[in-house]
């Protein structure tokens, strides 16, 4: 049997509560509530590396030639240097090399010293450096389009006064095509590794979330020694460019599903 008095008592209690709550909020403002929200996330990633290599034929070369001259005075050493390097440059130009493809790398004149001589001034002793002469030297870099012309530049230069040969640096002027091919091979290599690992380990690959790469390559550099005497009438130089190896290494990061 429903107790009417109990029901009325409960209703009255609720009315009193809401009246008191209404009065409290009117006087002191709304009741503050602190709500703390915590969000967690987890991302699993799998990273692999791949490498791609291609061989590219060198289509240009840089030849380094130099002249060194010695004399009793700096003026005479400079005159000898200028005379010889000018002859070298003129002989190279006769091969069809343009002015803009001939670059002076350095030009130096410095004294040469002999044995140190003690000098007594009063009771003090000092030393005196004896200048025995002067040395002048300069180097030029010649850019050419083929190994054949590079060989001709070396022979023409040493025949006309160059007594130093620094080397021949073979290069590929436009590497973009070779780089793209190496990059394509590197990505395919990395993707194959990732697919094989996922199949063996039993997980699924998601989308690629990170990509990075680095470039490497082997560019042949033919080292040459100091040239002694004249090349006129000698055996022709035969420097071979071979091929350049262009390599790209890529890193792929996949989401794991």
ChimeraX attribute file (.defattr): number of C-alpha atoms within 10 A of each C-alpha:
attribute: neighborCount
match mode: 1-to-1
recipient: residues
	/A:1	3
	/A:2	6
	/A:3	7
	/A:4	8
	/A:5	9
	/A:6	10
	/A:7	11
	/A:8	10
	/A:9	11
	/A:10	11
	/A:11	12
	/A:12	11
	/A:13	12
	/A:14	11
	/A:15	12
	/A:16	12
	/A:17	12
	/A:18	11
	/A:19	11
	/A:20	12
	/A:21	13
	/A:22	13
	/A:23	12
	/A:24	13
	/A:25	11
	/A:26	10
	/A:27	8
	/A:28	8
	/A:29	10
	/A:30	11
	/A:31	8
	/A:32	6
	/A:33	6
	/A:34	5
	/A:35	6
	/A:36	5
	/A:37	5
	/A:38	5
	/A:39	4
	/A:40	4
	/A:41	4
	/A:42	5
	/A:43	7
	/A:44	10
	/A:45	17
	/A:46	16
	/A:47	16
	/A:48	17
	/A:49	19
	/A:50	21
	/A:51	21
	/A:52	22
	/A:53	20
	/A:54	18
	/A:55	15
	/A:56	18
	/A:57	13
	/A:58	24
	/A:59	16
	/A:60	19
	/A:61	24
	/A:62	22
	/A:63	25
	/A:64	26
	/A:65	30
	/A:66	27
	/A:67	25
	/A:68	21
	/A:69	20
	/A:70	20
	/A:71	19
	/A:72	14
	/A:73	15
	/A:74	17
	/A:75	13
	/A:76	17
	/A:77	21
	/A:78	22
	/A:79	14
	/A:80	18
	/A:81	26
	/A:82	17
	/A:83	13
	/A:84	20
	/A:85	24
	/A:86	13
	/A:87	17
	/A:88	24
	/A:89	22
	/A:90	14
	/A:91	20
	/A:92	23
	/A:93	16
	/A:94	11
	/A:95	12
	/A:96	10
	/A:97	19
	/A:98	13
	/A:99	11
	/A:100	8
	/A:101	13
	/A:102	19
	/A:103	13
	/A:104	13
	/A:105	12
	/A:106	10
	/A:107	14
	/A:108	12
	/A:109	18
	/A:110	13
	/A:111	17
	/A:112	15
	/A:113	12
	/A:114	12
	/A:115	10
	/A:116	11
	/A:117	11
	/A:118	11
	/A:119	11
	/A:120	10
	/A:121	8
	/A:122	6
	/A:123	5
	/A:124	7
	/A:125	9
	/A:126	9
	/A:127	10
	/A:128	11
	/A:129	12
	/A:130	13
	/A:131	14
	/A:132	13
	/A:133	17
	/A:134	20
	/A:135	20
	/A:136	23
	/A:137	21
	/A:138	20
	/A:139	21
	/A:140	24
	/A:141	19
	/A:142	24
	/A:143	23
	/A:144	21
	/A:145	17
	/A:146	17
	/A:147	22
	/A:148	15
	/A:149	19
	/A:150	27
	/A:151	18
	/A:152	15
	/A:153	27
	/A:154	26
	/A:155	23
	/A:156	24
	/A:157	29
	/A:158	24
	/A:159	20
	/A:160	21
	/A:161	26
	/A:162	30
	/A:163	22
	/A:164	21
	/A:165	21
	/A:166	18
	/A:167	18
	/A:168	26
	/A:169	19
	/A:170	28
	/A:171	23
	/A:172	18
	/A:173	11
	/A:174	11
	/A:175	12
	/A:176	10
	/A:177	10
	/A:178	19
	/A:179	20
	/A:180	14
	/A:181	16
	/A:182	24
	/A:183	25
	/A:184	16
	/A:185	21
	/A:186	23
	/A:187	23
	/A:188	16
	/A:189	18
	/A:190	22
	/A:191	19
	/A:192	14
	/A:193	15
	/A:194	22
	/A:195	14
	/A:196	12
	/A:197	16
	/A:198	15
	/A:199	11
	/A:200	9
	/A:201	9
	/A:202	9
	/A:203	12
	/A:204	14
	/A:205	18
	/A:206	14
	/A:207	11
	/A:208	14
	/A:209	12
	/A:210	12
	/A:211	13
	/A:212	10
	/A:213	15
	/A:214	11
	/A:215	14
	/A:216	12
	/A:217	13
	/A:218	12
	/A:219	18
	/A:220	17
	/A:221	15
	/A:222	14
	/A:223	12
	/A:224	15
	/A:225	10
	/A:226	14
	/A:227	20
	/A:228	11
	/A:229	12
	/A:230	16
	/A:231	20
	/A:232	12
	/A:233	8
	/A:234	9
	/A:235	8
	/A:236	12
	/A:237	14
	/A:238	13
	/A:239	15
	/A:240	16
	/A:241	23
	/A:242	14
	/A:243	18
	/A:244	18
	/A:245	18
	/A:246	22
	/A:247	22
	/A:248	24
	/A:249	21
	/A:250	23
	/A:251	18
	/A:252	20
	/A:253	22
	/A:254	20
	/A:255	16
	/A:256	15
	/A:257	11
